[in-house]
Amino acid sequence: MQKKYLITLHAHDLGQLVDGIRCRAETWEATAEYLEKGCIADESFVCEECSSPREAKAIARQYRRILRQIEQQVQQQGGWS
């Protein structure tokens, strides 16, 4: 069983953390798209280093899973305030 942590943050700090994780998910999703299609609309895009679109999608899913867990826990505690 993996160890779990209880971390307490101010709402603003948690919002910053969530925003950063969301950005990482989006970057990995864009990397997968780039590797599949060979181009991307966003000129500021920087491709992440990985071996395949499949790997990029897996990493993006991991970030999205983390976001869902955080959002569920925030909702259980009364939502964003």
C-alpha positions as CSV (number, residue, x, y, z in Angstrom):
1,M,0.0,0.0,0.0
2,Q,1.3,3.4,-0.9
3,K,1.8,5.9,1.9
4,K,-0.7,8.9,1.9
5,Y,-0.1,12.4,3.2
6,L,-2.3,15.0,4.7
7,I,-1.2,18.4,3.6
8,T,-2.9,21.7,4.8
9,L,-2.8,24.7,2.5
10,H,-4.5,28.1,2.3
11,A,-7.2,28.2,-0.4
12,H,-5.1,30.6,-2.5
13,D,-2.0,28.3,-2.3
14,L,-4.1,25.3,-3.2
15,G,-5.5,27.2,-6.2
16,Q,-2.0,27.9,-7.3
17,L,-1.0,24.2,-7.0
18,V,-4.1,23.1,-8.9
19,D,-3.4,25.6,-11.6
20,G,0.2,24.3,-12.0
21,I,-0.9,20.7,-12.2
22,R,-3.5,21.6,-14.8
23,C,-0.8,23.4,-16.9
24,R,1.3,20.2,-16.7
25,A,-1.6,18.1,-17.8
26,E,-2.3,20.4,-20.7
27,T,1.4,20.4,-21.8
28,W,1.5,16.6,-21.8
29,E,-1.7,16.4,-23.7
30,A,-0.3,18.9,-26.3
31,T,2.9,16.8,-26.5
32,A,0.8,13.7,-27.3
33,E,-1.0,15.7,-30.0
34,Y,2.3,17.0,-31.4
35,L,3.8,13.5,-31.5
36,E,0.7,12.1,-33.3
37,K,0.0,15.0,-35.7
38,G,3.5,16.6,-36.1
39,C,2.2,20.1,-35.4
40,I,0.3,22.1,-32.8
41,A,-1.5,25.4,-33.1
42,D,0.1,27.1,-30.0
43,E,3.3,28.8,-31.2
44,S,4.6,29.0,-27.6
45,F,4.3,25.2,-27.2
46,V,7.4,23.3,-25.9
47,C,7.3,19.6,-26.4
48,E,8.0,17.4,-23.4
49,E,10.7,14.7,-23.7
50,C,9.2,11.3,-24.0
51,S,9.3,8.3,-26.2
52,S,5.8,8.2,-27.7
53,P,2.3,9.7,-27.8
54,R,1.2,6.8,-25.6
55,E,3.7,7.8,-22.9
56,A,2.7,11.4,-23.1
57,K,-1.0,10.5,-22.7
58,A,-0.3,8.3,-19.7
59,I,1.6,11.1,-18.0
60,A,-1.3,13.5,-18.8
61,R,-3.8,11.1,-17.4
62,Q,-1.8,10.9,-14.2
63,Y,-1.9,14.7,-13.8
64,R,-5.7,14.6,-14.5
65,R,-6.1,11.9,-11.9
66,I,-4.3,14.0,-9.3
67,L,-6.5,17.0,-10.2
68,R,-9.7,14.9,-9.8
69,Q,-8.5,13.7,-6.3
70,I,-7.8,17.3,-5.2
71,E,-11.1,18.6,-6.6
72,Q,-13.0,15.8,-4.9
73,Q,-11.4,16.5,-1.5
74,V,-12.1,20.2,-1.9
75,Q,-15.8,19.5,-2.6
76,Q,-15.9,17.1,0.4
77,Q,-14.7,20.1,2.5
78,G,-17.3,22.5,1.3
79,G,-15.9,23.6,-2.0
80,W,-13.7,26.5,-3.0
81,S,-14.0,29.6,-0.8
